[in-house]
Amino acid sequence: MATPATEKEARDVAEAARETEWQYPSFAAELYLGRFRPELIHPHPPIDDPAEEARAAPFLAKLRDLLTRVDSDAIDRTGEIPEEVVQELRDIGAFGIKIPAEYGGLGLSHLTYVRAMQMVTSKDGNLTALVSASQSIGLPQPLSLFGTADQKRRYFPRLAKGAISAFALTEVNAGSDPANMTTSAVPSADGSHWILNGEKLWCTNGTRCELMVVMARTPDAVVNGKPRKQITAFIVEAKDPGVEVVHRCRFMGLKAIENGWLRFTNVKVPAENILWGEGKGLKLALTTLNTGRLTIPSGCAGAAKAMLEIVREWANERVQWGQPIGRHEAIAHKIGHMAATTFAMEAVAELATALHQRGGADVRLEAAIAKLWNTEAGWRIIDDTLQIRGGRGFETADSLRARGEKPIPVERAMRDFRINLIFEGSSEIMRLFIAREAVDPHFRRAFGIVNPESTMAERWAAIRQSAPFYATWYPSRLVNFERLKSRSEFGRLAPYAEYIGIAANQLGRAIFHAMLRHGPALERRQLVLFRAVDIGAELFAMSATITRAVHLDRRGQREALILADVFCREARDRIARLFRELHNPTDEAVTLVARQVLAGQHKWLEEGIVGLHAADELEKALRAHRDSGDRELVLGVG
């Protein structure tokens, strides 16, 4: 087994792949710097394009028709998507939504694509995984961003016709930490091809794909006299000799997801199949994921909409204590929260996507926040839906159907939704990513000041470099000029825009003070950073919500203002709590208990149980005694 990468090696690999420059402005990045810049998002970036809607209408109509005929309960029961469903998806162009028409694709916009995925997710997460993974993180996306003209000519037509693709990055010991990657590729003697060896885990579509993007270690580069690990992206044909599906993985939800453990044994990959360039694989992966993550927030909003429909119907028809349950305050409060949050989720998803589609904006933070915030908000909506449905929420659709009741699959929706908080970057990894970008402006300018290892000369150099910025930035955060600004462009929602400006100002100060307080150790104070990240995420959600509400109000949809008002009231309360708990003194006590648990000090808490792995342990014991010849014990157990 390869030696695990050190903390420094892991950090160096990740840092080398980071986008360190901001070519375009980022609304979210400005929030974490304490600056509310509504002109970056308001008026709302274009989301209404009659010409695009006309082009998309035939495809969306066919997609809707197909989804109404899909038996998702059967797919969940059997763990298989019928081939005729996959073929019909191919026939209507569902695998080539964004591929240019010149290559045989539909040539539709990214906004149309995520709206299509919202529709699919409202019906069946298995289909979303199949279609979205093939396009959002599979070959079409990196091919569009980084492919050569020849690569596009060779692969886009196949993909447009429905060739399923996959993205192979994760390994047993290399997930969010790519420094531990062991899959390798070495050039042949004549340089005509590369020899690929290794294994990949949890490769979505890997068990059904024709093409895949595989990340592999290639020979180290020498930077400043020191070796640096390189990761390169390769286009690999699934039918090539040496490509093997070792195992199809099965999960608590998404029972039909085509996800596998893959093995590559001396696979010959043509040199022309390198994407972008040698050593650029990890940066390619991160850039691809930045765009790919925009799909998940829209899918989550689709699932939330489906739950709201279920709850609205059920809370009207279910009568308890003499009236529909929706009239009981406890249930009504959940429904009101669900409606306001669903509106916000769609606002977050559409704003992030519209900013990306309009161009001129760096959306790496917006995409990460949208993924983080929508998956967690959506999970709470799923949980509330199950609670409101009660026992019927916990019962399977097949069982409900057998009893003559409506087969509403809330428990399946819960199982299918849960993975959203994990794949394409878990909530914890998203917070780490956002936190790294949030503190970067300060670390770039002032790290030499707070670093205890800096010499006096280095400290003075850092002070001179950072003084011009902080001479204006910090006083403006203290005076808080936001209190003097009118946000009348937001109409009835102007007080919330004013609040966002004030709270962003406070957030910028809080992050700066945390850096001064903890110095380089701030990166280890994850709970402090995570709360700061969550404040920014809530402020972004509020900003998206009021921007979208004003946009809809101007089109005559005034009820959007009511939903935005309720959402912003709740978000304001959450932000106030996060600010109060930013430096929670209880954190150290809880962390200490965790260390004691890991050291075995509280193992007595586990006494009196059998445990979920008891059968495995028993089998090990039996095997050990068989090997030792202890026949009596084996017979005694039976």
BAVOTI-555545 format. One record per residue (C-alpha): x, y, z; residue number from 0. Coordinates in nm, 2 decimals. Each point is the difference from the previous one (the first is absolute). Layout:
   east  north     up   n
      X      Y      Z NUM
...
# end
This chain:
   east  north     up   n
   0.00   0.00   0.00   0
   0.13   0.35  -0.09   1
   0.11   0.22   0.28   2
  -0.27   0.26   0.07   3
   0.09   0.36  -0.10   4
   0.11   0.23   0.28   5
  -0.21   0.30   0.09   6
   0.24   0.23  -0.18   7
   0.00  -0.22  -0.31   8
  -0.38   0.00  -0.01   9
  -0.01   0.37   0.05  10
   0.26   0.06  -0.27  11
  -0.19  -0.21  -0.26  12
  -0.33   0.17   0.08  13
   0.15   0.35   0.00  14
   0.17  -0.06  -0.34  15
  -0.34  -0.08  -0.15  16
  -0.18   0.30   0.15  17
  -0.10   0.30  -0.21  18
   0.20   0.26   0.19  19
  -0.11   0.30  -0.22  20
  -0.34   0.15  -0.03  21
  -0.03   0.11  -0.37  22
  -0.36   0.10   0.05  23
  -0.19   0.14   0.30  24
  -0.19  -0.23   0.24  25
  -0.30   0.12   0.20  26
   0.05  -0.27   0.26  27
   0.37   0.07   0.04  28
  -0.09   0.37   0.06  29
  -0.24  -0.11   0.28  30
   0.28  -0.18   0.18  31
   0.21   0.31  -0.03  32
  -0.28   0.20   0.17  33
  -0.13   0.17  -0.31  34
  -0.35  -0.02  -0.13  35
   0.00   0.07  -0.37  36
  -0.35  -0.05  -0.14  37
   0.09   0.15  -0.33  38
   0.17  -0.34  -0.08  39
  -0.33  -0.19   0.02  40
  -0.28   0.27  -0.03  41
  -0.19   0.03  -0.22  42
  -0.01  -0.38  -0.02  43
   0.22  -0.14  -0.27  44
  -0.20  -0.11  -0.31  45
  -0.21  -0.31   0.07  46
  -0.27   0.07  -0.25  47
   0.09  -0.05  -0.37  48
  -0.30  -0.05  -0.23  49
   0.22  -0.13  -0.28  50
   0.17  -0.26   0.23  51
  -0.33  -0.10   0.14  52
  -0.14  -0.06  -0.34  53
   0.30  -0.22  -0.10  54
  -0.03  -0.19   0.33  55
  -0.37  -0.05   0.01  56
  -0.02  -0.32  -0.23  57
   0.27  -0.17   0.20  58
  -0.14   0.09   0.34  59
  -0.35  -0.12  -0.11  60
   0.15  -0.34  -0.11  61
   0.19  -0.02   0.33  62
  -0.31   0.07   0.20  63
  -0.20  -0.26  -0.19  64
   0.27  -0.26   0.05  65
   0.02   0.07   0.38  66
  -0.38  -0.04   0.04  67
   0.03  -0.35  -0.14  68
   0.30  -0.12   0.20  69
  -0.07  -0.24   0.29  70
   0.24   0.13   0.26  71
  -0.12  -0.24   0.27  72
   0.09  -0.29  -0.23  73
   0.34   0.15  -0.06  74
   0.05   0.04   0.37  75
  -0.12  -0.36   0.06  76
   0.21  -0.17  -0.27  77
   0.31   0.23   0.02  78
   0.00   0.03  -0.38  79
  -0.10   0.27  -0.24  80
  -0.17  -0.18  -0.30  81
   0.20   0.02  -0.32  82
  -0.30   0.13  -0.18  83
  -0.01   0.30   0.23  84
   0.37   0.07  -0.06  85
  -0.05  -0.03  -0.38  86
  -0.29   0.24   0.00  87
   0.22   0.25   0.20  88
   0.25  -0.05  -0.28  89
  -0.26   0.05  -0.27  90
  -0.13   0.33   0.13  91
   0.36   0.14   0.05  92
   0.01  -0.01   0.38  93
   0.37  -0.09  -0.01  94
   0.10   0.29  -0.22  95
  -0.20   0.29   0.13  96
   0.29   0.25   0.00  97
   0.21  -0.16  -0.28  98
   0.01   0.24  -0.30  99
  -0.24  -0.07  -0.28 100
   0.29  -0.02  -0.25 101
   0.10  -0.33   0.18 102
  -0.35  -0.14   0.01 103
  -0.10   0.13   0.35 104
  -0.30   0.21   0.09 105
   0.22   0.31   0.05 106
  -0.21   0.13   0.29 107
   0.11   0.23   0.28 108
   0.13  -0.10   0.34 109
  -0.31   0.15   0.16 110
  -0.22  -0.22  -0.21 111
   0.22  -0.30   0.10 112
  -0.03   0.06   0.37 113
  -0.38   0.06  -0.03 114
  -0.03  -0.33  -0.18 115
   0.19  -0.17   0.29 116
  -0.23   0.17   0.24 117
  -0.29  -0.16  -0.18 118
   0.17  -0.34   0.00 119
   0.09   0.01   0.37 120
  -0.35   0.08   0.09 121
  -0.09  -0.35  -0.14 122
   0.30  -0.23   0.05 123
   0.35   0.07   0.13 124
   0.13  -0.32  -0.17 125
  -0.07   0.16  -0.34 126
   0.17   0.33   0.11 127
   0.31  -0.19   0.10 128
   0.02  -0.17  -0.33 129
  -0.07   0.30  -0.22 130
   0.17   0.27   0.21 131
   0.32  -0.19   0.09 132
   0.04  -0.07  -0.37 133
  -0.01   0.37  -0.09 134
   0.09   0.21   0.31 135
   0.31  -0.18   0.11 136
   0.04  -0.26  -0.28 137
   0.18   0.06  -0.32 138
  -0.22   0.27  -0.17 139
   0.08   0.27   0.26 140
   0.39  -0.02   0.01 141
  -0.01  -0.07  -0.38 142
  -0.18   0.32  -0.05 143
   0.23   0.20   0.23 144
   0.34  -0.16  -0.08 145
  -0.03  -0.23  -0.30 146
   0.19   0.05  -0.32 147
  -0.19   0.04  -0.33 148
   0.10  -0.35  -0.09 149
  -0.13  -0.14   0.33 150
  -0.33   0.18  -0.04 151
  -0.04  -0.13  -0.36 152
   0.06  -0.36   0.12 153
  -0.21  -0.01   0.31 154
  -0.27   0.26   0.00 155
  -0.21  -0.18  -0.28 156
   0.01  -0.33   0.20 157
  -0.10   0.18   0.32 158
  -0.28   0.18  -0.17 159
  -0.14  -0.33  -0.12 160
  -0.01  -0.13   0.35 161
   0.34  -0.15   0.08 162
   0.00   0.00   0.38 163
   0.31   0.15   0.17 164
   0.15  -0.01   0.35 165
   0.26   0.19   0.21 166
   0.25  -0.22   0.19 167
   0.18   0.19   0.27 168
  -0.08  -0.16   0.34 169
   0.21  -0.29   0.13 170
  -0.01  -0.20   0.33 171
   0.25   0.23   0.16 172
  -0.04   0.31  -0.22 173
  -0.33   0.19   0.00 174
   0.01   0.36   0.09 175
   0.38  -0.04   0.06 176
   0.14  -0.07  -0.34 177
   0.36  -0.01   0.13 178
  -0.06  -0.37   0.09 179
  -0.09  -0.10  -0.36 180
   0.17  -0.32  -0.10 181
  -0.14  -0.06  -0.35 182
   0.29   0.07  -0.23 183
   0.08   0.06  -0.36 184
   0.35  -0.02  -0.16 185
   0.09   0.08  -0.35 186
   0.10  -0.27  -0.25 187
   0.36   0.00  -0.12 188
  -0.10   0.15  -0.34 189
  -0.24   0.26   0.16 190
  -0.30  -0.12  -0.20 191
  -0.21  -0.11   0.29 192
  -0.02  -0.02   0.38 193
  -0.03  -0.32   0.22 194
  -0.27   0.04   0.25 195
  -0.02  -0.21   0.32 196
  -0.20   0.04   0.32 197
  -0.35  -0.01   0.14 198
  -0.29   0.25   0.04 199
  -0.28  -0.02   0.25 200
  -0.36   0.14  -0.01 201
   0.02   0.09  -0.37 202
  -0.35   0.11  -0.09 203
  -0.10  -0.15  -0.34 204
   0.32  -0.20   0.01 205
  -0.20  -0.33  -0.04 206
  -0.19   0.12  -0.31 207
   0.22   0.26  -0.17 208
   0.17  -0.01  -0.34 209
   0.24   0.28   0.08 210
   0.16   0.13   0.32 211
   0.24   0.27   0.12 212
   0.26  -0.17   0.22 213
   0.23   0.19   0.24 214
   0.34  -0.15   0.05 215
   0.34   0.08   0.14 216
   0.26   0.07  -0.26 217
   0.37   0.04   0.05 218
   0.09   0.27   0.25 219
   0.09   0.35  -0.12 220
   0.30   0.18   0.14 221
  -0.09   0.34   0.14 222
   0.27   0.22   0.16 223
   0.22  -0.31   0.02 224
  -0.26  -0.21   0.18 225
  -0.23  -0.27  -0.13 226
  -0.37   0.08  -0.02 227
  -0.27  -0.26  -0.05 228
  -0.19   0.03  -0.33 229
  -0.35  -0.11  -0.08 230
  -0.11  -0.03  -0.36 231
  -0.34  -0.05  -0.16 232
  -0.04  -0.27  -0.27 233
  -0.29  -0.09  -0.23 234
  -0.05  -0.38   0.03 235
  -0.22  -0.23  -0.20 236
  -0.18  -0.24   0.23 237
   0.04  -0.29  -0.25 238
   0.38   0.03  -0.01 239
   0.19  -0.31   0.11 240
   0.09   0.02   0.37 241
  -0.31   0.21   0.10 242
  -0.20  -0.21   0.25 243
  -0.31   0.06   0.21 244
   0.10  -0.18   0.32 245
  -0.33   0.06   0.19 246
  -0.32   0.20  -0.04 247
  -0.05   0.19   0.33 248
  -0.35   0.00   0.16 249
  -0.13   0.27   0.24 250
  -0.27   0.09   0.24 251
  -0.16   0.22  -0.26 252
   0.03   0.04  -0.38 253
  -0.04  -0.37  -0.02 254
   0.06   0.00  -0.38 255
   0.29   0.23  -0.02 256
   0.27  -0.14  -0.23 257
   0.29   0.04   0.24 258
   0.30  -0.22   0.01 259
   0.35  -0.10   0.12 260
   0.22   0.00  -0.31 261
   0.34  -0.15  -0.07 262
   0.25   0.10  -0.27 263
   0.27  -0.25  -0.09 264
   0.26   0.11  -0.25 265
  -0.26   0.19  -0.20 266
   0.15   0.17  -0.30 267
  -0.13   0.36  -0.04 268
   0.10   0.19  -0.31 269
   0.22   0.31   0.07 270
  -0.26   0.21  -0.18 271
  -0.26  -0.09   0.27 272
   0.15   0.22   0.26 273
  -0.24   0.27   0.09 274
   0.14   0.36   0.02 275
   0.36  -0.11   0.08 276
   0.23  -0.21   0.22 277
  -0.02   0.10   0.37 278
  -0.32   0.20  -0.05 279
  -0.24  -0.27   0.11 280
  -0.09   0.11   0.35 281
  -0.06   0.36  -0.11 282
  -0.21  -0.14  -0.28 283
  -0.20  -0.20   0.25 284
  -0.05   0.29   0.23 285
  -0.11   0.23  -0.28 286
  -0.24  -0.27  -0.14 287
  -0.15  -0.05   0.35 288
  -0.05   0.38   0.04 289
  -0.24  -0.01  -0.30 290
  -0.13  -0.35   0.07 291
  -0.11   0.10   0.35 292
  -0.25   0.24  -0.15 293
  -0.22  -0.30  -0.09 294
  -0.04  -0.13   0.35 295
  -0.16   0.31   0.15 296
  -0.26   0.00  -0.28 297
  -0.07  -0.37   0.05 298
  -0.05   0.07   0.38 299
  -0.24   0.28  -0.08 300
  -0.20  -0.25  -0.22 301
  -0.01  -0.25   0.28 302
  -0.12   0.28   0.24 303
  -0.28   0.10  -0.24 304
  -0.11  -0.36  -0.01 305
  -0.01  -0.02   0.38 306
  -0.20   0.32   0.02 307
  -0.26  -0.14  -0.24 308
  -0.03  -0.31   0.21 309
  -0.04   0.19   0.33 310
  -0.25   0.25  -0.14 311
  -0.23  -0.27  -0.12 312
   0.04  -0.22   0.31 313
  -0.04   0.28   0.26 314
  -0.33   0.10  -0.17 315
  -0.15  -0.35  -0.02 316
   0.12  -0.15   0.33 317
  -0.23   0.09   0.29 318
   0.09  -0.04   0.36 319
  -0.17   0.15   0.31 320
  -0.28   0.14  -0.21 321
   0.20   0.19  -0.27 322
   0.25  -0.05  -0.27 323
   0.35  -0.04   0.15 324
   0.12   0.30  -0.21 325
  -0.20   0.22   0.23 326
   0.19  -0.11   0.31 327
   0.27   0.26   0.07 328
   0.28  -0.25   0.05 329
  -0.06  -0.15  -0.35 330
  -0.08   0.34  -0.16 331
   0.33   0.13   0.12 332
   0.18  -0.28  -0.17 333
  -0.19   0.06  -0.32 334
   0.07   0.37   0.00 335
   0.37  -0.06   0.06 336
   0.01  -0.26  -0.28 337
  -0.17   0.24  -0.25 338
   0.24   0.29   0.08 339
   0.30  -0.22   0.00 340
  -0.10  -0.16  -0.33 341
  -0.03   0.34  -0.16 342
   0.35   0.09   0.14 343
   0.15  -0.33  -0.13 344
  -0.12   0.07  -0.35 345
   0.13   0.36   0.03 346
   0.34  -0.12   0.11 347
   0.03  -0.25  -0.28 348
  -0.12   0.23  -0.28 349
   0.22   0.29   0.12 350
   0.31  -0.21   0.00 351
  -0.08  -0.15  -0.34 352
  -0.10   0.34  -0.15 353
   0.33   0.16   0.12 354
   0.19  -0.29  -0.17 355
  -0.20   0.02  -0.32 356
   0.03   0.38  -0.02 357
   0.37  -0.01   0.03 358
   0.23   0.27   0.15 359
  -0.03  -0.16   0.35 360
   0.21  -0.25   0.19 361
  -0.26  -0.24   0.15 362
   0.23  -0.25   0.18 363
  -0.14   0.13   0.34 364
  -0.35   0.04  -0.12 365
  -0.01  -0.36  -0.14 366
   0.14  -0.14   0.32 367
  -0.24   0.20   0.22 368
  -0.30  -0.10  -0.22 369
   0.10  -0.36   0.03 370
   0.06   0.02   0.38 371
  -0.30   0.21   0.09 372
  -0.26  -0.17  -0.23 373
   0.09  -0.35   0.09 374
  -0.03   0.07   0.38 375
  -0.31   0.21  -0.04 376
  -0.15  -0.27  -0.22 377
   0.08  -0.28   0.25 378
  -0.20   0.19   0.27 379
  -0.29   0.03  -0.24 380
   0.00  -0.37  -0.07 381
   0.02  -0.07   0.37 382
  -0.30   0.23   0.07 383
  -0.20  -0.16  -0.28 384
   0.05  -0.35   0.15 385
  -0.09   0.14   0.35 386
  -0.32   0.15  -0.14 387
  -0.10  -0.32  -0.18 388
   0.07  -0.19   0.32 389
  -0.01  -0.38  -0.03 390
  -0.10   0.03  -0.37 391
   0.33   0.19  -0.05 392
   0.20  -0.28   0.14 393
  -0.20  -0.27  -0.19 394
   0.12  -0.10  -0.35 395
  -0.20   0.08  -0.30 396
  -0.05  -0.37  -0.08 397
  -0.15  -0.06   0.34 398
  -0.23   0.30  -0.02 399
  -0.11  -0.12  -0.34 400
  -0.07  -0.35   0.13 401
  -0.22   0.16   0.27 402
  -0.20   0.20  -0.25 403
   0.15   0.34   0.09 404
   0.18   0.25  -0.23 405
   0.35  -0.14  -0.05 406
   0.19   0.32   0.09 407
   0.37  -0.09   0.03 408
   0.12   0.24   0.27 409
   0.23  -0.26   0.15 410
   0.16  -0.06  -0.34 411
   0.04   0.37  -0.05 412
   0.18   0.02   0.33 413
   0.23  -0.29  -0.08 414
   0.08   0.14  -0.35 415
   0.05   0.36   0.12 416
   0.25  -0.08   0.28 417
   0.30  -0.04  -0.23 418
  -0.03   0.36  -0.11 419
   0.18   0.11   0.32 420
   0.29  -0.23  -0.09 421
   0.08  -0.03  -0.37 422
   0.18   0.26  -0.21 423
   0.14   0.13   0.33 424
  -0.15  -0.08   0.34 425
  -0.14   0.29   0.21 426
   0.32   0.00   0.21 427
   0.22   0.01  -0.31 428
  -0.21   0.28  -0.14 429
   0.04   0.20   0.32 430
   0.37  -0.05  -0.01 431
   0.02   0.11  -0.36 432
  -0.21   0.31   0.06 433
   0.20   0.08   0.32 434
   0.33  -0.03  -0.18 435
  -0.12   0.25  -0.26 436
  -0.16   0.23   0.26 437
   0.32   0.04   0.20 438
   0.23   0.01  -0.30 439
  -0.01   0.38  -0.05 440
   0.13   0.05   0.35 441
   0.25  -0.28   0.00 442
   0.15   0.12  -0.33 443
   0.05   0.35   0.15 444
   0.06  -0.06   0.37 445
   0.12  -0.35   0.06 446
   0.35   0.11   0.05 447
  -0.12   0.22   0.29 448
  -0.18  -0.27   0.19 449
   0.23  -0.29  -0.08 450
   0.20  -0.07   0.32 451
   0.28  -0.14  -0.23 452
   0.05   0.33  -0.18 453
   0.32   0.19   0.06 454
  -0.02   0.37   0.10 455
   0.10   0.09  -0.35 456
  -0.28  -0.21  -0.15 457
  -0.25   0.15   0.24 458
   0.09   0.36  -0.10 459
  -0.01  -0.10  -0.37 460
  -0.35  -0.14   0.05 461
  -0.11   0.31   0.19 462
   0.12   0.22  -0.29 463
  -0.17  -0.21  -0.26 464
  -0.34  -0.02   0.18 465
  -0.01   0.36   0.15 466
  -0.15   0.17  -0.31 467
  -0.29  -0.25  -0.01 468
  -0.08  -0.01   0.37 469
   0.04   0.38   0.04 470
  -0.33   0.04  -0.19 471
  -0.16  -0.35   0.04 472
   0.00  -0.03   0.38 473
  -0.13   0.35   0.09 474
  -0.28  -0.03  -0.25 475
  -0.10  -0.33   0.17 476
   0.00   0.18   0.34 477
  -0.20   0.30  -0.11 478
  -0.24  -0.22  -0.19 479
  -0.12   0.24  -0.27 480
  -0.27  -0.26  -0.10 481
  -0.22   0.15   0.27 482
  -0.01   0.32  -0.20 483
  -0.09  -0.16  -0.33 484
  -0.35  -0.02  -0.14 485
  -0.09  -0.32  -0.19 486
  -0.32   0.13  -0.15 487
   0.06  -0.20  -0.32 488
  -0.12  -0.30   0.20 489
  -0.34   0.16   0.08 490
  -0.18  -0.16   0.29 491
   0.30  -0.23   0.06 492
   0.24   0.29   0.04 493
   0.03  -0.05   0.38 494
   0.14  -0.35  -0.07 495
   0.25   0.14  -0.25 496
   0.11   0.25   0.26 497
   0.04  -0.28   0.26 498
   0.21  -0.21  -0.25 499
   0.24   0.30  -0.04 500
   0.03   0.05   0.38 501
   0.05  -0.38   0.07 502
   0.25  -0.04  -0.28 503
   0.20   0.29   0.15 504
  -0.01  -0.18   0.34 505
   0.10  -0.33  -0.17 506
   0.30   0.16  -0.17 507
   0.12   0.13   0.34 508
  -0.06  -0.33   0.17 509
   0.21  -0.19  -0.25 510
   0.29   0.25   0.03 511
  -0.01  -0.01   0.38 512
   0.00  -0.38  -0.01 513
   0.31   0.01  -0.21 514
   0.17   0.24   0.24 515
  -0.11  -0.21   0.30 516
   0.10  -0.34  -0.13 517
   0.26   0.07  -0.27 518
   0.10  -0.30  -0.21 519
  -0.19  -0.22   0.25 520
  -0.32   0.14  -0.13 521
  -0.01  -0.27  -0.27 522
  -0.04  -0.25   0.29 523
  -0.28   0.19   0.17 524
  -0.25  -0.16  -0.24 525
  -0.31   0.08   0.21 526
   0.09   0.37   0.00 527
   0.05   0.00  -0.37 528
  -0.31  -0.21  -0.07 529
  -0.22   0.24   0.19 530
   0.15   0.29  -0.19 531
  -0.06  -0.20  -0.33 532
  -0.37  -0.06   0.11 533
  -0.05   0.37   0.07 534
   0.12   0.08  -0.35 535
  -0.21  -0.28  -0.15 536
  -0.32   0.14   0.17 537
   0.08   0.35  -0.12 538
   0.05  -0.14  -0.35 539
  -0.34  -0.18   0.02 540
  -0.17   0.32   0.13 541
   0.16   0.20  -0.29 542
  -0.11  -0.25  -0.26 543
  -0.35  -0.02   0.15 544
  -0.07   0.38   0.00 545
   0.15   0.04  -0.34 546
  -0.22  -0.27  -0.15 547
  -0.31   0.12   0.19 548
   0.05   0.36  -0.14 549
   0.05  -0.15  -0.35 550
  -0.33  -0.20   0.03 551
  -0.19   0.29   0.16 552
   0.08   0.21  -0.30 553
  -0.16  -0.27  -0.22 554
  -0.31   0.02   0.21 555
   0.07  -0.30   0.23 556
  -0.04   0.20   0.33 557
  -0.04  -0.31   0.22 558
   0.38  -0.05  -0.04 559
   0.05   0.30   0.24 560
  -0.20  -0.19   0.27 561
   0.22  -0.31  -0.03 562
   0.32   0.21  -0.01 563
  -0.11   0.19   0.31 564
  -0.06  -0.32   0.20 565
   0.33  -0.15  -0.11 566
   0.20   0.31   0.09 567
  -0.16   0.02   0.34 568
   0.11  -0.36   0.08 569
   0.35   0.05  -0.16 570
   0.06   0.31   0.21 571
  -0.07  -0.20   0.31 572
   0.24  -0.28  -0.11 573
   0.27   0.26  -0.07 574
  -0.03   0.17   0.34 575
   0.04  -0.34   0.16 576
   0.31  -0.08  -0.20 577
   0.16   0.33   0.09 578
  -0.07  -0.07   0.37 579
   0.16  -0.34  -0.02 580
   0.29   0.09  -0.23 581
   0.26  -0.06   0.28 582
  -0.20  -0.25   0.21 583
   0.19  -0.09   0.32 584
  -0.17  -0.34   0.00 585
   0.19  -0.10  -0.31 586
   0.32  -0.09   0.19 587
  -0.19  -0.21   0.25 588
  -0.18  -0.20  -0.27 589
   0.33  -0.05  -0.19 590
   0.17  -0.12   0.31 591
  -0.27  -0.27   0.05 592
   0.05  -0.10  -0.36 593
   0.37  -0.05   0.05 594
  -0.08  -0.21   0.31 595
  -0.24  -0.21  -0.19 596
   0.26  -0.07  -0.27 597
   0.25  -0.09   0.27 598
  -0.25  -0.26   0.14 599
  -0.06   0.19   0.33 600
  -0.38  -0.03  -0.04 601
  -0.02  -0.34  -0.14 602
  -0.22  -0.10   0.29 603
  -0.28   0.19  -0.16 604
  -0.01  -0.28  -0.27 605
  -0.07  -0.27   0.25 606
  -0.32  -0.20   0.00 607
  -0.05  -0.01  -0.38 608
   0.04  -0.25  -0.27 609
   0.10   0.24  -0.28 610
  -0.07   0.02  -0.37 611
   0.31  -0.18  -0.09 612
  -0.04  -0.29   0.25 613
  -0.07  -0.26  -0.28 614
   0.33   0.09  -0.17 615
   0.19  -0.03   0.33 616
  -0.16  -0.33   0.07 617
   0.10  -0.13  -0.34 618
   0.36   0.11   0.06 619
   0.00  -0.18   0.34 620
  -0.14  -0.32  -0.16 621
   0.26   0.02  -0.28 622
   0.28   0.05   0.25 623
  -0.11  -0.30   0.21 624
  -0.04  -0.22  -0.31 625
   0.35   0.09  -0.10 626
   0.13  -0.09   0.35 627
  -0.19  -0.33   0.01 628
  -0.23   0.09   0.29 629
  -0.28  -0.23  -0.12 630
  -0.19   0.02   0.32 631
  -0.07   0.38  -0.02 632
  -0.11  -0.04  -0.37 633
  -0.25  -0.27   0.09 634
  -0.12   0.18   0.31 635
  -0.09   0.31  -0.20 636
  -0.17  -0.21  -0.27 637
# end
